[in-house]
Amino acid sequence: MTPWVSTERFIYYSTLYTSMENVTTIQISTSLKNKLEGLKDFTRETYENVISKLIDIVAEDNMELTAKTKRDIEESRKQIKAGKFATLEQVKKELDLA
């Protein structure tokens, strides 16, 4: 190592290079950038983290329902159509919460 390069500086640039080697740039509109900015949990949160959270939410929403869950939903719909349900107010009254 040359004498004018400190070990700390070398480690910093090595880390920076290593962490940046799989990075790309994308173009987005200013309005989309502003929307992403509004979704940050904290000021210095990266857009990568914001986008990653959004992708995770979408992936969860698109998960296929199991056969049992589909049967349970259908059974619940049948019970509702047959009038076999209670309103929130009825449940509160029954539990003396009203």
C-alpha positions as CSV (number, residue, x, y, z in Angstrom):
1,M,0.0,0.0,0.0
2,T,1.3,3.4,-0.9
3,P,2.2,5.6,2.1
4,W,-0.3,8.4,1.2
5,V,-3.3,6.0,1.4
6,S,-4.4,5.5,5.0
7,T,-5.8,2.1,6.0
8,E,-9.1,3.7,7.1
9,R,-9.5,5.4,3.7
10,F,-8.7,2.2,1.9
11,I,-11.2,0.2,3.9
12,Y,-13.9,2.9,3.4
13,Y,-13.4,2.9,-0.4
14,S,-13.2,-0.8,-0.6
15,T,-16.5,-1.1,1.4
16,L,-18.1,1.6,-0.8
17,Y,-17.0,-0.2,-4.0
18,T,-18.1,-3.6,-2.7
19,S,-21.5,-2.3,-1.7
20,M,-22.1,-0.3,-4.9
21,E,-21.1,-2.9,-7.4
22,N,-24.6,-4.4,-7.7
23,V,-26.4,-1.0,-7.9
24,T,-28.2,0.4,-10.9
25,T,-30.0,3.7,-11.7
26,I,-33.6,4.0,-12.7
27,Q,-35.5,7.0,-14.0
28,I,-38.7,8.0,-12.3
29,S,-40.9,11.1,-12.5
30,T,-40.6,13.9,-9.9
31,S,-44.2,13.1,-8.8
32,L,-43.4,9.5,-8.2
33,K,-40.2,10.5,-6.3
34,N,-42.3,12.7,-4.1
35,K,-44.8,9.9,-3.4
36,L,-41.9,7.6,-2.5
37,E,-40.5,10.3,-0.2
38,G,-43.8,10.5,1.5
39,L,-43.7,6.7,2.2
40,K,-40.4,6.9,4.1
41,D,-40.5,5.9,7.7
42,F,-37.6,8.2,8.5
43,T,-35.8,11.0,6.6
44,R,-32.6,9.1,5.6
45,E,-34.4,5.9,4.6
46,T,-33.3,4.8,1.1
47,Y,-35.6,4.6,-1.9
48,E,-34.5,1.0,-2.3
49,N,-35.9,0.2,1.1
50,V,-39.2,2.0,0.4
51,I,-39.6,0.2,-2.9
52,S,-38.6,-3.1,-1.3
53,K,-41.3,-2.7,1.4
54,L,-43.9,-1.9,-1.3
55,I,-42.9,-5.0,-3.3
56,D,-43.3,-7.1,-0.1
57,I,-46.8,-5.7,0.5
58,V,-47.9,-6.5,-3.1
59,A,-46.4,-10.0,-2.8
60,E,-48.4,-10.6,0.4
61,D,-51.6,-9.3,-1.2
62,N,-51.1,-11.6,-4.2
63,M,-50.6,-14.8,-2.2
64,E,-52.9,-17.6,-3.2
65,L,-55.5,-18.6,-0.7
66,T,-55.4,-22.1,0.6
67,A,-58.3,-24.5,-0.3
68,K,-59.4,-24.4,3.4
69,T,-59.4,-20.6,3.5
70,K,-61.5,-20.6,0.3
71,R,-64.0,-23.1,1.8
72,D,-64.2,-21.0,5.1
73,I,-64.9,-17.8,3.1
74,E,-67.6,-19.5,1.1
75,E,-69.2,-20.9,4.3
76,S,-69.1,-17.4,5.9
77,R,-70.8,-16.0,2.8
78,K,-73.6,-18.6,3.1
79,Q,-74.1,-17.8,6.8
80,I,-74.3,-14.1,6.0
81,K,-76.9,-14.7,3.2
82,A,-78.9,-16.8,5.6
83,G,-78.8,-14.0,8.2
84,K,-76.6,-15.9,10.7
85,F,-74.5,-13.1,11.9
86,A,-74.4,-10.4,14.5
87,T,-73.7,-6.7,14.1
88,L,-71.1,-5.0,16.2
89,E,-73.8,-3.3,18.2
90,Q,-75.5,-6.6,19.0
91,V,-72.2,-8.1,20.2
92,K,-71.4,-5.1,22.4
93,K,-74.9,-5.3,23.9
94,E,-74.5,-9.1,24.5
95,L,-71.1,-8.5,26.2
96,D,-72.4,-5.5,28.2
97,L,-70.0,-3.2,26.4
98,A,-72.6,-0.9,25.0
